[in-house]
Amino acid sequence: MSKTPEGVCLLPLTYFQSTQTFYCTIGRFDLSNGITIRKIDSAEIQKIQENKEYPLSRFDIERMNYTLEKKVDLNMPNVFDKTIIEFQNIVLSMRLFKQGEVGYKAAFLLIDGQRYIQHDFGIEPRHASIVPISRMLEQEKPPREPFVFPRFTLKEKEFADFDLFCQNISEVIWGGEKQWALPMRYFSRMYVDKPAEDILVDCMVAFEALVFRGEKEVGEKKTPLALAISMLIGKNPKEREKIKTILKEAYDLRNRAVHGSPLRKSPLEIKTLCWETEDYLRRSIRKLMLEEHIAEANGSVRSK
């Protein structure tokens, strides 16, 4: 009787940066769903570089620090495709969990440690910046296009919270709650490499989907949208006022961009506005999604 080949699915994270503790002393973190986040060692990097079918450039390969990994049963139908979806949900959870850049280009099925089967997503991730945002704002000259974001950092003390967060997000997604489809699609689109004003357009579409939820008979949207989001995530009157101001400014810039009008802002101003607006979107999706999910779960428990 022939032995069943061993299968391992991998999704290298091309722009993942760990803390020194995670990088040096742990090297891996096992999530409750069977997926592992682990460091890629130098021998693996060498093997990937020797694989001529690998779609990443040598520069991208050398920047890979971590990968998502899951052992799979090759007898299960469509196991590679299903695992890719699980991987994408983990990356989505990272992006919603906190600010920072997490990108990927391809997933792999490794059979018996030798043969690669690859899935190329055909996307170019946004490029992570080696310059912190605070330093970026201090520079006299704006950074080059396209807009670059600081790298994602997952600290050891955050692991337990992140694991629980992944479980909740997965339950919402697999639960088929349709109201999240549009905002999540546009939130994910923002992580493709493109100019900051295009990211802002995606951002505002996602905000409209969150606030108006498909309502067609809505007049002027800028003010009610800014007010709703400020009340949702603002912690005090001062922060709520700041959120309203920034979102109105972002909405005006979005309108100028889609109508082909002059943007009337410097590249650095646009990028700063994009960074702030994206984080408001992240916080809004996270708060609404998880609060509604927890409320529904509690209601189900009480009804039993």
N, C-alpha and C positions, 0 to 999 in steps of 0.2 A: 504494500500500500504506500503510495507516494505521500511525502510530507507536504502539508499545506504551506505555501510560501508565507513568510512574515511580511506584513505590510505596515509601513509607517508613513503618515502624511505630514508634510512640513509646509509651513508658510513663513519664509524668512521675512523679518521686519527690517526693511531697508533703512529706516531712520529712527531706530529705537535707542534711547540713551538711558542707561541705568544710573542709579546712585553708586557711589564707591562701595557701599556695603553690599548691595545686590550684585555688583560686578565681581567683587573679590571673594566674598565669604559664602554666598549662597549659590549663585550661578543658575538656579532653577527655582521655579515655583509651580506646584501642582494645583490646578484648579479642581473644584468639586466635580466638574463634568468630564473629567478624564483628559483634559487638554493640559499640556505643560508649557510654560514659558521658560525657555532655557537659553543659556549662552552657547553660541556656536564656537567651537574650538578651532585652532589653527589648522588641524588635519582636515576638518570638514571644509574649511575655506579652500584649501589646496585641492581637494577632490572636486569641489564645485567649479573651480577655475579650469580644471582639466576636462570638464564636461562641455564640449563644444556646442551642445544644444541648449545650454542654459541661456535664457534670454537677457540676462543683466550684463552690463558692461563690467570690465575689471574694476573700475572705480567704485561702482555700486556694490560689487561683491566684497571688496575690501572694507566697506563701511558697514557690512552686516554684523551686528553684535549678537542679536537674539533671533530666535525662531519660535513659532508656535508648533507644537508637535503632538501627534496622537497616534497610538498604535491602533490598527484597524483589522477587522476580519475580512479578508479578501473574498470570502465566500458570500458576503452580504451584497445584495444588488445595489449598484450605484453608490458604493461606499465612499468613493473619492469625491463625487459631487456633493454628497451629504456632509462630508467633513469640511469641504471648502466653505459651505454655508455656515457651519459652526465656527470656523476660523474667522469669517467675515463678521459674525456677531461679536466675537471677542474684540476684534479691532474696533468695531463700532462702540462697544462698551468702553474701551480705552479712550476713544475720542470724546465720549460723553462724560466720562469720569472726571477729567480735568483738562486744562489747556496743554498744548504741546503737539508735536508732530509724530504721527505713526503712519508709515506708508508701506506698501507692498506692491510687487509687480507680478509675481508668479507663485503658484503652489505646486508641490511635488508629491508624488507617491513613490516611495522608495521600496523596492521589492527585494527582500533578502539582502539588504544593505548594498545592492549593486546597481540594479536597473532603475533608472528614473523614468517616470511618466509625468509630464508637466502639463500644467494648465496656465497659459499666459493670459492675464486679464486685459492686456492691450491698453493699459493706462499708464500715464506718467504721474507718479505721486508728486505732491508739492515738495519742494526742496527744503530741508531743515536748515535753519540758520545756526552757525557756530557763534553768533553774536547774540547775547541776551537782549530781550526787548528794551530793557532800560538803557543798555548801551546804544542800541539802535536809535533811540530817541535823542541821544546826546550827540550823535554824529552831525557834523556840519553838512556833509553831503548825504543825500538819501541813498539807501542801498539800491543796487541794480534790480531791474525787473527780472523775473516775476517776484511777487511778494514772498518772503521767506519767514517761516515761523520757528520759534525756539523748539528744541527737541523735547520729546515726551520723557518724563522722569517718573518712575514708579518706585516709591520708597518702601523699604521693608515693613515699616509700621502701617502701611496702607494695604498690605496684601489681603488681610481678612476682610476689610471693607470692600475691596475691589472684587473679591470672590463672590460675596453676597450680591454686590451690584450686578455682576455678570449674570447671576441666576435670575434676578428680577427682570433685567432687560430681556433675557432669553425667553422668559415666560410671557412677556408682553408680545414679543415678535412672533413666537410660535403659536400664541393664542389667536393670531389672526385679527387683531384689533385694527380695523381699516383706517381709523382716524389718524393713525400714526404713519401711514404709508407715504403720503406726500411730504410732510415735514422731514421725515427720515431720509427720503430720497434726495431732497435738496441739501440737507445737512451733509450727506455723504458726498454729494457732487462737489462740495467746496474743497475737498481734499485732492482734487485733480489739479495738476499744474496749470495755472492760468493767471491773468492779471487780477489785481486786487479788486478792481471795480466789478469784474464779472463774479467774483466771490460774493461781493455785496449784493448783487442782483439775486443770486441763489438764496442768500441769507434772508432777504426781505420776502421772497416767495414763501419760504418756510415759515416765517413769522405770520404772514397772512393766513396760511393754512392752519396754524395753531390758534390764532385769535378768532378768525371768522368762520372756520370750519365749513367751507363750501357755500356760505351764504352769498347769494348773487346780488341781492338788493341792498348793497352797502355803498354809501356815498363816499365822501372823503375818508380815506383810510389812515392817513398819517397820524393824526392826533389821537383817535381812539386806540390805534395800535400801540403807540408809544405810551399812552396812559395805562393800558391794560398790562403791558409787560412790566412797566415800572411798579405797578401795584403787586404784581405776581412775585417779582424777585427782589425788589428794593427792600432793604432792611431798616431804613429810616428815611425821614423826609428829604434829607440832603442827598442820599444815594438815589432815591426815586426821581428827584429833580434832574440829577445828572443823567440817569438812564433815559428819561424823556427827551432831554436835549440831544443826546447822542443819536438816539433812534430817529428823531425827526431829521437830523442832519444826514443820517445814512439814507433815509427814505428820499430826501431831496436829491442826493447824489445818485441813487438808484434810478430815479426818474430821468435825470439828465443823461445817464449812461444808456438807458434803453431807447431814448428818443434822439440820440446822436448829438446832444448839445454839449458845449464845452463843460468840463467837469469843475473848473474854477478852483481846483485845489492842487497842491503840490503832490508828487508821488508819495512823499513821506506822510503827509496829512491823510491821504487816502488809505495808506497801509495801516496807519494807527487807528483810523476809524474802523477799518475792516477787522482788526484784531479785537477791538472792544465789542463791536457788534456781534461777532461770532461767539464770543464768550457769553454774551447775554442770551443768544439763541441756545447755546449748550445748557445753560442754567435753566432756561424756560422749559425746554424739552424734558430735561431730567426731572424737574419739579412736577410738571403736569403728568408725565408718564408714570412716574413712580407713585405719586399720590393717588392717582386714579386706580392704578393697579392694586395698591395696598387696600384702598377703600373697597374695591370689588372683592378682594380676597377676604377681607373682614366680613363683608356682607354675606358672602357664601358660607362662611363658618357659622355666622349667627343664624342663618336660615335653616341650618341642619338640625 
